[in-house]
Amino acid sequence: KTEIKSIKCVNAERQGRRVSKVRFEIEMR
């Protein structure tokens, strides 16, 4: 399940739009 999150993180970083949301989820872990 980490691979899927990794891909989402890369997509968010490329878009630069949901990066904050993805970072928030990672910090929540």
C-alpha positions as CSV (number, residue, x, y, z in Angstrom):
1,K,0.0,0.0,0.0
2,T,3.0,2.3,0.2
3,E,3.6,2.1,-3.5
4,I,0.2,3.6,-4.3
5,K,0.8,6.5,-1.9
6,S,4.3,7.0,-3.4
7,I,2.8,7.3,-6.9
8,K,0.1,9.8,-5.6
9,C,2.9,11.8,-3.9
10,V,4.8,12.0,-7.1
11,N,1.7,13.1,-9.0
12,A,0.8,15.7,-6.4
13,E,4.4,17.1,-6.5
14,R,4.3,17.3,-10.3
15,Q,0.9,19.1,-10.1
16,G,1.9,21.2,-7.1
17,R,-1.8,21.5,-6.2
18,R,-2.6,18.7,-3.7
19,V,1.0,18.6,-2.4
20,S,-0.2,20.2,0.9
21,K,-3.0,17.6,1.3
22,V,-0.6,14.7,0.6
23,R,1.9,16.1,3.0
24,F,-0.8,16.5,5.6
25,E,-1.7,12.8,5.2
26,I,1.9,11.7,5.5
27,E,2.4,13.8,8.7
28,M,-0.8,12.3,10.1
29,R,0.9,8.9,9.9
